[in-house]
Amino acid sequence: MWKKKLKQRKRVREKYLLPKLYKLGYQIDQIKFDQKQLVTKGRRKIHITADVVVYIEGKAAIVIAVRSGAEELTDHIKVQTLSYARLLENPAPIIILTNGLEEEIYNIYQEQELTFIPKQEKLCRLIENKGQLSDDLRKEALDNVFTSISLWDVTKHKSAYYTKSMRPYESNSKGDAFNNSLFHNFNYKPNIVTANDSVSIRVSSYRNLVDKIYVYYTSDGSLPQGKKGQVETGDKIELSYKYTEAAPKESKMIDWWEGKIPAHSNGKRIRYIIEGYDSQGQQSYYAENGAEIGEAQRFSYLVQDFKAPDWAKNAIVYQIMIDRFCDGNPSNNYDLSYEATGYQGGDLQGIINKLNYIKSLGATVVWLSPVYEGEGYHGYHITNFLKVDPHFGDEEVLQTLIDEAHKLDLKVILDFVPNHTSHQHPFFLTAQGDDESPYYDWYNFFEWPNDYEKFCGVPQLPTLNTDNKEVRHSIIYEQALHWLCDYGADGLRLDYAYGLSHDFWTEFRKVIKSNKEDAYIFGEVWESPGKIKKFEGELDGCLDFSLVWSFRELFIYGSKQVSEFISDLNYLNNYYDSEFIINRFLDNHDMDRFLWEANGDKEKLKLAATCQFTLAGAQYIYYGTEVGLSQQEPCSDDNTGRIVFDNSRDFMLWGDEQDKELYDFYQRLCTIRNENDVLAIGQRKDLVIDDEAQVWVYIKYNEQSEILVFLNLSAKKRKINVDLSGFDKANKKQVIDLLTATEYQIVNGRLQFQLKPHQKLILA
């Protein structure tokens, strides 16, 4: 649907907006498209985007947000455009919102609505006579742009790059329901469907837009079809009107409808589309298209006893960028530049040579960056999904790596990229060269051959059309099953899982689990918990891009209190299904390294890692973190607005370059976790939460075991007095720190001693 909107916006811009600007005296060389600005607040950085900016004498004069005719000019669009205009070094005095049918024009100083777009000569005078923008308006603009990175609405929190609210996205939230003519967004219950469940489907529609809503569904994997209440393929239910809701601050109303798809047996994949029908006007609308015509969006869910692989629940995963880890075979060293963005010589043989190192560290799983033939050292610009990149080795070496890892009882996860290809992939080149090619529909062309859907707007990464049946078959059957079943990989980390539809992921899970039930499939979803939760029942888990920033706020910046971190942690632990694995990490290849952000303070890293390894979920170590690997430059470039993730991917430290003491600490953490299941699957009770002293004490427990964790985040000594009443530990005489083997005495069911600055203890 959004592709259609982009195309419509382009039409509005070219057919409506630009001719109007030319008539008002503005010249083509004064108009710039897709403008981006990097704004910094604390350690957080954000790109603010405007569709069009008009410049006069090199200074921004008008900032324009272009929508399509079907899109409303909402207050949100207005606020974001105002913020952009006000945050420019020389604020642009005018903003315009337009969808080709209507337009709104504002003076940014008074936020006063104007009747007409000013002519160029008038705007020149306005620029010459404008005063300074008040500090209050600049502050308001920053506050509107930077939402809190905490789960809670707390200001002044800092973290690099993260700009979205972590509050859960509610699928029936007013902001979305009130701005879509027919709105569903996978709003069904229960979230994970079993054979005993009839499934409640909820849909909203603009008030009195339709008088009937039908759900057409199938249970055999085919596409449901129907219109105006008549079934063409599958079955149907009719939703019932329930109530009308009014928007709190706007003169908008919506109707809510609900109905139930009957229960189905395990293994069934239910696919459905939703039609709203105005029987008087004989018009149909499809969720979520918001338009009268167009292909209906596909929704689906699986009926199953949802279960993730047991081996992944307590995993310690070691993440490797192949090119940056170890050079084991000099014969494949070509194209080397040793620059951050170029090849540096790491390969699969190098990883084979270091498997004993990874095993000795205590990791149980190795996660490899993409192995596939492509253009970039990182592996994400793929030209052949079925071959190993010769920079890294070949298929035989990969098979040897997997076999040797298995001999050491190490699992192997491959990074899998289902969303896009390189622009040099033969299929894309064929599609660009011939719009009658069978591969034309493998991609989404807006205007063939050079205007196409791109991953993150990157021209080198055309997005695959995963609604295409042949594309799906290739990704799932020819690629995913190939690496999992033919080569014996144990799991797939799914790159940019959020970019593919839930209908794709239900099919993906059904096929993968039918062929390799114990395969671990988990997603990269840089979104809020509410959006991650929608992957329950489809994926086994997701990387926790929520708590990673809270870790940094608490242990690096000190901008979050212990109690706030605990609130975030408790929220996330209670939010997801118990079988949905939360994958926790301190840093990875798409952000500044933890040590870089901590200015090399390894005590902060040790505190954070101690906390990480004593919490629930699979735990991840980004290669080199365990030996003090940091980086030379930040990932953000304040001059260009680019984010250069390559800067956090320096070559692995070996030999005397390694911090042996830090390695020993990480090795001990891994051993403790591997030997004490209670840390991963036990309950947690907080015994001391002291924001002022910056002390946190908690106990992890189950029927078999109890382990105490002490964290002193302050640079001062802290007296501690912990009551162990209600736990078996209260009846013991002493406990031993598993990190240092130091003994602590228990007297009358209490632990009383002095914590050293930045001390961490794991007492058993």
HELIX and SHEET records of a PDB file:
HELIX    1   1 TRP A    2  VAL A   12  1                                  11    
HELIX    2   2 ARG A   13  LEU A   17  3                                   5    
HELIX    3   3 LEU A   18  LYS A   23  1                                   6    
HELIX    4   4 ILE A   28  GLN A   30  5                                   3    
HELIX    5   5 ASP A   75  LEU A   87  1                                  13    
HELIX    6   6 GLN A  120  ASN A  129  1                                  10    
HELIX    7   7 ASP A  135  VAL A  145  1                                  11    
HELIX    8   8 LYS A  174  ALA A  177  1                                   4    
HELIX    9   9 ASP A  310  LYS A  313  1                                   4    
HELIX   10  10 ILE A  322  ARG A  324  5                                   3    
HELIX   11  11 PRO A  330  ASN A  332  5                                   3    
HELIX   12  12 LEU A  348  ASN A  353  1                                   6    
HELIX   13  13 LEU A  355  LEU A  361  1                                   7    
HELIX   14  14 GLU A  395  LYS A  407  1                                  13    
HELIX   15  15 PRO A  426  GLY A  433  1                                   8    
HELIX   16  16 TYR A  440  TRP A  442  5                                   3    
HELIX   17  17 PHE A  455  GLY A  457  5                                   3    
HELIX   18  18 LYS A  469  HIS A  473  1                                   5    
HELIX   19  19 SER A  474  ALA A  480  3                                   7    
HELIX   20  20 LEU A  481  LEU A  481  1                                   1    
HELIX   21  21 HIS A  482  ASP A  486  3                                   5    
HELIX   22  22 ALA A  497  GLY A  499  5                                   3    
HELIX   23  23 HIS A  502  ASN A  515  1                                  14    
HELIX   24  24 PRO A  529  LYS A  533  1                                   5    
HELIX   25  25 LEU A  547  ARG A  552  1                                   6    
HELIX   26  26 GLU A  553  TYR A  557  3                                   5    
HELIX   27  27 VAL A  562  TYR A  575  1                                  14    
HELIX   28  28 PHE A  594  GLU A  597  1                                   4    
HELIX   29  29 LYS A  602  PHE A  613  1                                  12    
HELIX   30  30 THR A  625  VAL A  627  5                                   3    
HELIX   31  31 PHE A  645  SER A  648  5                                   4    
HELIX   32  32 GLY A  655  GLU A  657  5                                   3    
HELIX   33  33 LYS A  660  GLU A  675  1                                  16    
HELIX   34  34 VAL A  678  ILE A  681  1                                   4    
HELIX   35  35 ASP A  728  ASN A  731  5                                   4    
SHEET    1   A 6 ILE A  31  LYS A  41  0                                        
SHEET    2   A 6 ARG A  44  ILE A  56 -1                                        
SHEET    3   A 6 LYS A  59  VAL A  66 -1                                        
SHEET    4   A 6 ILE A  94  THR A  98  1                                        
SHEET    5   A 6 GLU A 103  ASN A 107 -1                                        
SHEET    6   A 6 GLN A 112  LEU A 114 -1                                        
SHEET    1   B 3 LEU A 182  PHE A 183  0                                        
SHEET    2   B 3 VAL A 199  TYR A 206 -1                                        
SHEET    3   B 3 TYR A 188  LYS A 189 -1                                        
SHEET    1   C 4 LEU A 182  PHE A 183  0                                        
SHEET    2   C 4 VAL A 199  TYR A 206 -1                                        
SHEET    3   C 4 MET A 253  ILE A 261 -1                                        
SHEET    4   C 4 SER A 240  ALA A 246 -1                                        
SHEET    1   D 4 ASP A 235  GLU A 238  0                                        
SHEET    2   D 4 LYS A 212  THR A 218 -1                                        
SHEET    3   D 4 ARG A 269  ASP A 278 -1                                        
SHEET    4   D 4 GLN A 283  TYR A 286 -1                                        
SHEET    1   E 4 ASP A 235  GLU A 238  0                                        
SHEET    2   E 4 LYS A 212  THR A 218 -1                                        
SHEET    3   E 4 ARG A 269  ASP A 278 -1                                        
SHEET    4   E 4 PHE A 299  LEU A 302 -1                                        
SHEET    1   F 2 GLN A 225  LYS A 227  0                                        
SHEET    2   F 2 GLN A 230  THR A 233 -1                                        
SHEET    1   G 9 ILE A 316  ILE A 320  0                                        
SHEET    2   G 9 VAL A 365  LEU A 368  1                                        
SHEET    3   G 9 LYS A 411  PHE A 416  1                                        
SHEET    4   G 9 GLY A 491  LEU A 494  1                                        
SHEET    5   G 9 TYR A 520  GLY A 523  1                                        
SHEET    6   G 9 GLY A 541  LEU A 543  1                                        
SHEET    7   G 9 ILE A 581  ARG A 584  1                                        
SHEET    8   G 9 ALA A 618  TYR A 622  1                                        
SHEET    9   G 9 ILE A 316  ILE A 320  1                                        
SHEET    1   H 2 TYR A 372  GLY A 374  0                                        
SHEET    2   H 2 ILE A 382  VAL A 388 -1                                        
SHEET    1   I 2 PHE A 445  GLU A 447  0                                        
SHEET    2   I 2 ASP A 451  TYR A 452 -1                                        
SHEET    1   J 4 GLN A 683  ASP A 690  0                                        
SHEET    2   J 4 VAL A 695  TYR A 701 -1                                        
SHEET    3   J 4 GLU A 706  ASN A 712 -1                                        
SHEET    4   J 4 LYS A 760  LEU A 763 -1                                        
SHEET    1   K 4 ARG A 718  ASP A 723  0                                        
SHEET    2   K 4 ARG A 750  LEU A 755 -1                                        
SHEET    3   K 4 GLU A 743  VAL A 747 -1                                        
SHEET    4   K 4 GLN A 734  ILE A 736 -1                                        
END                                                                             
